[in-house]
Amino acid sequence: MADKTTLAESLSHIFSKLHSFQSNQSLWEAWKFVFGGHGRADMEIMECIGTVCSAILTLNAQLDASKRITAAQKTAASLTLSSLQKTLEVTRFSVPFAEFRESCNVHICGNLGFIGNGLSLEFGEPHLEDSDTKTILNALNELRDLLLNADIDIDLLLALQKQVEGMIWWLSHPEMMSIQNFFQSTGSALAVAAQVKERDPEKDTENTSKSKDIFEKMNYVAIQAYRIINFGYRVAGALEQLPNEAPHLQGILRSLS
């Protein structure tokens, strides 16, 4: 496991890429440049932008809670985040990106680095090694293949496919990824996979089925994610940070403690 990183540093990578957008097309096109890729739907890009919005809210909360950052530093950091939030106003996505370039310039992104450095002791996250990333990516790609021809309820199929594709994208761009957010996404996906297994007509038999295979593969992903991501968090502390909709992942963590 490499050194720790922070949410602020992940945001710095995201907004640095946004600033590098060279065209004077719309702000929306600039965000597509950051989060786009072959076959990515607009809704997937919007969800990534939503993740950035949530990350800024979390970072503000970290700043408020920090006991190491001074009041003056918190004020300066708040101004930096306010500047970045201008690029996240959906009603302005049709405006030419040139009007927002200074809101995420190199100085603003550099400030994010300083913010991350100041928060690293209190709110540090692990930075995944390439080998760690590959382990989870391989398992997620196998799960994606399982879902291609899965005869399961369409609501669960679409939900799980969306979550798996999202996790694959973020893992493919680890410099932009928050480990804690990925950990929570894993729990949410495992909860959906558990519903797939629960609706399986073969659930109470010893017969094999695609639904059981899907759950077992997602279960494997969750266990691998936890074992890799656990860099010194106490299990109880990690459990408190998990979303309420991830009881299956909570059970796994307790079994590993």
N, C-alpha and C positions, 0 to 999 in steps of 0.2 A: 504494500500500500504506500503510495506516495504521500508527500506532505499534505497538510490540510489546506483547503481553500475556503472561500466564504461565498455567501449569496451575492454580495456586492461585486466580487470578482467575476462571477458568472454573468451578472448583468453588464459588467464592463465589456466582456467579449461580445455580448449581444448588441449593445449600442455602438460598439466600435465597427461591427459589420454593417449596421444600419448607416452609420456615417460614411462608410466607404461606397455606398450606392452612388454611382456617377451620373446617372440619368436625371433629367429634370422632370421625370414623370411624377405621378401622384405619390403621396405618402403611402397609400395602399400598395402600390407597386414596389416601393422600397421595403415594406414589410414582407412582401412575397419574395423579394430577393433574399431576405434574412432567413425566412422559415420555409421557403418553397422547395421544390424538388420534383423529380419525375412523378407525375400522377397525383401530387398532393392536392386535395380539394380545398376550396376557399374556407370551408368550415374548419378544417384541420389547422389552417393558418390562423384563423380567428381564435381557436382554442389555445394556440401557442402565445398569441398576443395576450389573451386572458391570463395565461400563466405568468407573463411578464408583469401584468398589472398586480396580480396577487403577490408576486415577489417583491415589488416595490412597497406594498402595504406591509408585508412581513419585515422588510428591511427598516421601515419607519418604526415598527414595533420594537425591533431589536435595538435601534438607536435610543428609543425612549427608555428601554429597560436597562441599557448599558450602565455599568457603574465605573467604567474606565474612560469613557468619552466625556470630555468637558462640555459645559453648556454652550460655550462659543463654538466648539467643534460640531455639536449637534445642530446648531443654527445653520452653520455653513453646509452641513450635509443635507439638511432639509431643503436648502436652496438648490442644491444639485439635483435632488430627486424631483423637485417641482419643475425644473427645466426639462427633465426627461419625460415627465408625465404629459407634456404638451404633445409629444409624438404618439400618445395613446388615446387621443380623443377621437372616437369613432366618427363623430360628425364632421371631422376635418380630413378624413382619409382621402377625399378627392382633391385636396389642395396640393399644388406642386411641392415636391419634397424640398426644394430650395429654401422654402420658408421655415423649415425645421432643422436644417443642417446644423446651425449653430446651437440648437438645443441639445445636441449629442456630439459636440465637437471633441477634439482630442483632450482638451483641458477638463471637460466634464467627465469624460471616461476615465481620465487620470485621477480625478477626484474620487471616483468609485473605488479605484485601487487603494487610495489612502484610507477610505472608509472601511474597506475590507480588512486592511492591515490593522486598523484600530479595533475592529470587532473580532479578530481571529481567535483570541484567547477565550472569549466568552461564547462565540457562536460559530466556531470552526466546523467544517465538514470535511470528510475524506475526499481526496481526489483519486479517482479510479486509475489504476495502472491499465495499460493496454491489454494485458492478459486477463484482468478481471472483467473488463468490458467485453472481451471476446467470449468469455465463458457464458455470460448472461445473454449476449446477442445470439449465440448459437442456439441456446435453448428457446429463445423467443422466435427465431426463424423456424425452428421445428414445430413450435406451437402454431405459427401462422400457416404452415403447410397442413397441419391437422385440421384447421378450420376451413380450408378451401372447399372440401367436399363433405363437411360435417352435416349430418341430418339432425339438426337441433332447432329448437324454436327460434324464429327469425329475430325476435327482440333480443335474445341473449347472444345470438350469433353476431349481430351488428354491433352490439355493445362491446363484446369481447374483441372483435376485430379492430374496432376503433381504438380501444385501449392498448392492444398489442402493437398496432402500427405507431401509436404515439410514443410508446416506450422505446421501440426500435429507433425512431427518429432521434429522440433525445440521446440515446446511448451512442448513436452514430455522430453526435456533436457534443461530446462530453465536456468540452470547455464551456458550453453554454448551460450545462445541466446542473440543477440543484439536486444533490443526493437525497436530501430529505423529501423533496417533492416526488422523486422517482420511487422512493421507498413507499410513500403513501399511495402512489399510482399502482404499485405492485399489490398492495393490500386490496384496493378497490377491484382490480382485475381478478384477484383470487376469489373475492366474494361472488363475482359473476360466474366464474368457473364452478364454484360450489353449487350455484343454482342450476347450472347445466347438469351436473351430476345428480342433483335432487330430482330433476324432472325426467331422468332416465328410467324407462320402464324396467331396465335390468338392474336398477340400483341395489335391490335386495338379494340379488343372485351372485353367484361366483362367475358368471359369464363375462367375458370381455366385451367392451363396447367403446365406440368412439367418444361418447360422453365421459366415460371413466378415464380414457386416455387423455382427454383434454384437461380434466381436473388434475390428473397426476402430473402432467407436464407443467401446468401453471403452478402447482404445488412445488415442483422442483425449482422453478424459476424463483419463487418466493424464498425458499430456503437458501438458495445460492446467493440471492440478493442480500439477505440478512447476514449470512456468514461473511460476505465480502465487505458489506457496509459497516458491520460492527467494528468500530475502530476505538472502542473505549467507552461508548455510551453504556451506562448501566441499563440492563434490560427493562427495568421498571420505568426509567426515564424515557426510553424509546417507545414503550407502550403508551405512555401518556400523550405522545405526539401523533399517534396513529389516529386516522379518522374513525368515527363511530361505525361506519359501514364496513370495517375490515376486521370483524371478529375472528375470521379464520386465520388471518395472519397473526393476530394476537395470540391465538392458541399455539401456533407454531413457535413463536418467540418464547412462550412460557415453557414449552417442551424442550427448548434448546438451552434454557437458563440453568 
